[in-house]
Amino acid sequence: ARWDRRGARPKVEGKVDESNTPVSDCHAIIHFVTEAFLRDKKDVVGGGEDITAKCIGAVDGMVMGMVWEEVEGDILKVVREEDELVGRKVEEYFGGVSEEQTERILGSVEPSAIQALVYVCDKCHTAVDKLEMLVKALEEIDGDRGGSGDEMLEGFIRHLVVAIRGKGGVVKGKSGYHKDLKMIEEFCRDDVLLRGKEGYTLAILQSSLMFLKNIPVSKYGSEIFGTRVEE
């Protein structure tokens, strides 16, 4: 492979890369720089999964810092409708409950977890940072309870709904959690980045968004908040 300076992407001799989107370009740059660094600096930094993960994260941050808006726009073309759908459902649900019920819902969640979830959308501009912040949110939700898988999922969904409400829902032109999920799926593919709690958190986010997208708004109260609203 060689570096094509005009296209700023690695190019394999004898093959023409037909793809030319911000996401595909970003993949190419991250892969090329990471591979070159690990090869050239192996004697200095050594090897192993830890240094590989750190290198991927550093390169991800460097590249995303330069092309974030282009990559985000590319991904939003794919997931915008899904984010708008969930945003509308959340707005519709909270528009149909009383102020007293809303206060009970807000009182049932961990403020630090809500803050972390909002940061995922508003403050984190790399896939690695988004995943790390999602892990932090899940840890804040669970605390020291060590809940079961079902309890963790239920708690995450409740907090995700409140975080979306806190952002005023997802209106046209704004990003949401389907965008963040797609970003993580695209740029955290390496097994080193998705082991243990990171991989578990990604699965929780995937399941939560699928649930919110598929169930009718009429079931949000009973299925998501249960006695937190009905008591």
N, C-alpha and C positions, 0 to 999 in steps of 0.2 A: 504494500500500500504506500501511497505517497500523499503529500499534502497539496491540495489544489488551492493556491492562494486566492485566485479569483473567486472561487465559490466558497472559500473558507470551510472546506470539508474534506475528509479523507476520501480518496478515490482509488478503487482497485483497477489495476491495469487490465485492459481487455473487456471491461464491463462498463456499461453506461448506467448511472443511477438516475432513473426517471423521476424519482420523488424529489420534490423541491418545496417542502413546506417548512415553517419554523420549527415544528416538532421534530421532523426527520433531520433537519440540519442540526438541531440541538443535540439529538442523540449521537449524531456522527462526531460532533466536536467533543462532547464529553467522553465518548469511547476512545477517540484518538489521543486526547491529552492524558487521560488516565493510564492508558496502555503505555504511552511513551514515558510517563513519569515513573511508573513501576518498573519498567525495563531499564531505564537509564540510571535510576537511583537505588536499585536493589541492594547494591553493596553498602550503601549508606544507611538506609532505613530498614533493611531486612525484609522479611516477607510475612506471611500469615494473614489471617482474616481481619485482624484488628486494623492493621495498616491499610489494607485494601478498602475497608469501610471508611476510614478517615480520609483516604485519598479521594474516593468517590464523592464523599460529602463536600470536600473542599473544592473540587473541580465543578461539582454541581452548583455550588454557591457562586463561584466565579463566572461561570457561563450564564447562569440564570440572571445574574445581576446585569448582564449586558443585553439580554434578549427577552426579558421577562414579558413585556407587553405583547410582543409578537407571538410568543408561545401561548400566553394566556388567551389571546384572541383566537388562535388556531383551535385550542381546545374548547372554547366557548361555542364555537360553531357546531360542535358535536353534542354538547350537553345542555345548551341554553334552555331548551324546552322542558327538560326534566327538572331543572332547578326552578324554573318558573312555575311548573305544576305543583311541586312541593311547597313553594312559597305561597301560592294562592290557597292551598289547602290549610296551611297553618294560619294564615290571615282569616280565612273563613271560619275556622274552628274558634279562634279567640274572639271573633266578632259575634259569636253566638252564645258565649258563656257570660255569666254575671261577673261583676267586679269582685265579688266575694270569692267566687270560684277561681278567678284569675289570681287573686292574692294567695289562695291556698296552693295553687300550682307553683307560683314563684317562691313560696316559702318551703316547698318540698325539694328544692334543688340546691346544689352547692355553688355559691357565687364564684368561687375560684375555678370551678370546672366550666362554668358559663364563660368566664373571661378567657380561658384557654381556647374554648371552641370558637369564640369570636375572633381571637387572634389568628386562628388557622386561616380564616378567610381574609382578614384585614391587614395582618402584620407579617405573615410568613410568605416569602417569595421564592422558596425553593421546595422541591418535593421532600427532601430530607428534613427540612425545618418543619414542614406541615405534619409529617409523620411523627416527629418528636413531640410536637405540641399536642397532637391527638393522644399520644401515649400519656402525656401529663394529664390531660383532661380525664382520661379513663381512670388513672390512678387517684385523682381527686374525687371522682364519683364513688369509687369503691372504698377509699380510705383504708382503714385497717380491718375491714370486715371480712375480706377474703370470700366474697360472694361466689355463687355458682355461675356457670356460663349464662344461664337464662336470666339470672338477676343482673349480671353485668350488662347484658344486651338491653333489658328493660330499662335499666337506669340510664344507659347511654342514649336511648331513644328519647326519654323524657327530657334530658338535658339538651339534646340536639334540637328538639321542637322549641324549647324556651330560647335557645340561642338564636334560632331563625326568627322567632317573634321579636327578640331584642334588636335584631337588625331591621325590623320593620318588614319582614318577609323578603322574598327575592323578587324584585320587580324587573321588568325588561331592561336589559343592558347591564345588570349587576351580576356579579359572580356569586356562587353558592357552593354547597358541599359536593355536588356532583362534579363540579369543576375541580375541586381539591382532590376528590377520589381519582378522577381521571389523571390528574397530574402525578399522583403517587404511583398509580398503576403503570404509567408510562416511564417514569424516571427512577423508580425504586425496584427495578426488576431483579437486581442482584440478590442471590440467596443470602448473602452476608447481611443485607439490610433488612431482611424480612423474617428473621428467625426470632423465636421467643415472643416477647411482648409486642414487638413491632408488627409481626405477622398477624398476631391475634387481634391487635387493635384495627388493622386494616380489614380483617374479616368482619369485625363488629361494625365498622363504618359501612361496609358493603351491605350487610344484612339490614342495618337501620334504614338506609336510604331506600332499599327495595321495599321494606315494610311500609314506610311513609308514602311511597309512591303508589302502592297497590291497594291499600285499604281505603274505604270511603271515609270522608270527613265525619260522617255520622257515628263512626266507631272510634274516633280519636279519643273521646272521653273515657269510654269503658275499656278500650284495649291498651291505651297508653298511660292514662293517669288513674284509672280505677277509683278506689276509695279516696284517693287524694283530692278528688273533685266531688265524688258522690256522697261522702260521709256527712 
